[in-house]
Amino acid sequence: MSVSTSVTVRRLVAAALAAGALVGSASVSASAAEPRFERTHVDISRVQSDAPGFDDRSARSLNAEWVEITNSGRHGVNLNGWTLSDEDGNRYTFRHFTLAGRATVRVHTGYGRDTSRDVYQDRRNEVWDNRSDEATLRTDRGRFVDSVSWGRHHDRNHGRDDHRGHGRDDNRGHGRDDHRGHDRDDHRGHDGR
């Protein structure tokens, strides 16, 4: 091998290594700049889509329709900007709300005064379909956190342990004797669908 060929090979190898280092540092910088989703212990624990008694759109009836969201972790989670929606696109957005560790908040459909345990969507009509619907919780950036479905959605997803595919038997749609409340038979899964 001649000296000029040896120098050329060394230059090519050095250029390839420099290019690799440049690409590697660029990909690390890009991934470091992206906000990371921190896994939370927040999920939808119960749904009561069918208020007991006659649906007459009264405050009592509307507030008996609710979704419970539970934080099973030790630390509080800031839910500001998080959304709870149904399959028709009705959406409730949490404002200035932190869910304490090991706590549950009930999101009522009707009107009321927000507290640490109860918040209100301030609606004059029912949101959750009694027969078939899906409640979905997302972060302020739109990232999926959890969902609960009942009726045809529950039947359609019955072949999988959990419609998110994490080994949980999702019987939240049939947990009470009156079948109005949708409880979670919870064996803890992960976030994501």
C-alpha positions in Angstrom: 0.0 0.0 0.0 1.4 3.3 -1.0 1.8 6.2 1.5 -0.7 8.4 -0.4 -3.3 5.5 -0.2 -2.7 5.0 3.5 -3.1 8.8 4.1 -6.4 8.8 2.1 -7.8 5.8 4.0 -6.9 7.5 7.3 -8.6 10.7 6.2 -11.7 8.8 5.1 -11.8 6.9 8.5 -11.4 10.2 10.4 -14.1 11.9 8.4 -16.5 9.0 8.9 -15.8 9.0 12.7 -16.3 12.8 12.9 -19.6 12.5 10.9 -20.8 9.7 13.2 -19.9 11.8 16.3 -21.8 14.8 14.8 -24.9 12.7 14.0 -24.8 11.1 17.5 -24.5 14.4 19.3 -27.3 15.9 17.1 -29.7 13.0 18.0 -28.9 13.3 21.7 -29.6 17.0 21.6 -32.8 16.5 19.7 -34.1 13.8 22.2 -33.0 15.9 25.1 -35.0 18.9 23.8 -38.2 16.9 23.4 -40.4 17.0 26.6 -40.6 13.6 28.2 -44.0 12.2 29.3 -43.6 11.3 32.9 -45.6 8.2 33.7 -48.2 9.0 36.3 -50.4 6.9 38.5 -53.5 8.7 37.4 -56.4 6.8 35.8 -60.2 6.7 35.5 -61.3 4.6 38.4 -65.2 4.7 38.1 -67.9 6.0 35.8 -71.6 6.6 36.6 -73.0 7.3 33.2 -76.6 6.8 34.1 -77.8 8.9 37.1 -80.1 7.1 39.4 -83.7 8.0 38.9 -85.3 10.0 36.1 -83.0 11.9 33.8 -84.7 15.3 34.0 -81.7 17.6 33.5 -82.0 18.9 37.0 -78.9 19.8 38.9 -79.4 16.7 41.1 -79.7 14.4 38.0 -76.8 16.0 36.2 -74.5 15.9 39.2 -75.3 12.2 39.7 -73.6 11.6 36.4 -69.9 11.5 37.0 -66.4 10.1 36.3 -63.9 9.5 39.1 -60.2 10.0 38.4 -57.7 8.5 40.9 -54.1 9.2 41.6 -52.7 6.1 43.2 -49.2 7.5 43.5 -47.7 9.2 46.6 -47.2 12.6 45.0 -49.7 15.1 43.7 -50.2 15.5 39.9 -50.9 18.8 38.3 -53.9 18.2 36.0 -54.0 21.8 34.6 -55.0 21.5 31.0 -55.8 17.8 31.1 -59.0 16.8 29.3 -61.7 14.3 29.9 -63.8 13.6 26.8 -66.6 11.4 25.5 -66.7 9.7 22.1 -68.9 12.6 20.7 -66.1 15.1 21.4 -67.6 16.7 24.5 -64.6 17.8 26.5 -64.0 19.0 30.1 -60.6 20.7 30.7 -59.1 20.9 34.2 -58.1 24.4 35.3 -55.7 25.1 38.2 -56.2 21.7 39.7 -53.7 19.4 41.4 -54.9 15.9 42.3 -53.2 15.0 45.6 -51.4 11.7 46.1 -53.6 8.7 46.9 -56.7 10.8 46.2 -59.8 10.7 43.9 -61.7 13.6 42.3 -65.2 13.1 40.9 -66.0 15.1 37.7 -69.7 15.9 37.8 -71.6 16.8 34.6 -73.7 19.6 36.2 -73.1 22.8 38.1 -71.4 23.2 41.5 -68.6 24.6 43.5 -65.2 23.0 42.7 -63.4 21.4 45.7 -60.4 19.0 45.9 -62.8 16.1 45.8 -65.5 17.3 43.3 -65.3 19.4 40.2 -68.1 20.3 37.9 -68.4 20.6 34.1 -71.1 23.3 34.4 -73.3 21.6 31.7 -77.1 21.8 31.4 -77.3 18.5 29.5 -76.1 14.9 30.1 -72.7 14.0 28.6 -72.3 10.3 29.1 -74.4 8.0 27.0 -76.1 5.5 29.3 -75.9 2.6 26.8 -72.5 3.0 25.1 -69.7 5.5 25.4 -66.1 6.0 26.2 -64.5 8.3 28.7 -60.9 9.3 27.7 -58.4 11.2 29.8 -55.5 13.0 28.2 -52.7 15.3 29.4 -52.4 19.0 28.5 -50.3 18.0 25.5 -52.9 15.5 24.3 -51.1 12.4 25.4 -53.4 9.4 26.2 -53.5 8.6 29.9 -56.5 6.2 30.3 -60.0 5.4 28.9 -63.0 3.4 30.0 -65.7 2.2 27.7 -69.0 0.5 28.2 -71.8 -0.8 26.0 -70.8 -1.8 22.4 -67.2 -0.5 23.0 -66.8 -2.8 26.0 -68.2 -5.7 24.0 -66.0 -4.9 21.0 -62.9 -4.9 23.2 -63.9 -7.9 25.2 -61.5 -10.2 23.3 -58.6 -8.3 24.8 -57.8 -8.2 28.4 -57.9 -4.4 28.3 -58.5 -2.2 25.3 -55.1 -0.7 26.0 -53.5 -4.1 26.0 -51.7 -4.2 29.3 -53.1 -7.3 31.0 -56.0 -5.7 32.9 -59.4 -7.3 32.7 -61.3 -4.1 32.0 -64.7 -4.7 33.7 -65.2 -1.2 34.8 -68.4 -1.2 32.8 -70.1 -3.8 35.0 -69.0 -3.3 38.5 -72.2 -2.4 40.4 -75.5 -4.3 41.0 -77.5 -1.5 39.3 -75.0 -1.5 36.4 -75.0 2.3 36.4 -71.6 2.6 37.9 -68.7 1.4 35.8 -66.0 0.1 38.2 -62.5 -0.9 37.3 -61.4 -4.5 38.1 -57.9 -3.2 38.5 -54.7 -5.2 38.2 -52.6 -2.0 37.3 -51.3 -1.7 33.8 -49.2 0.9 32.1 -50.0 4.1 30.2 -50.6 4.1 26.4 -52.9 2.2 24.2 
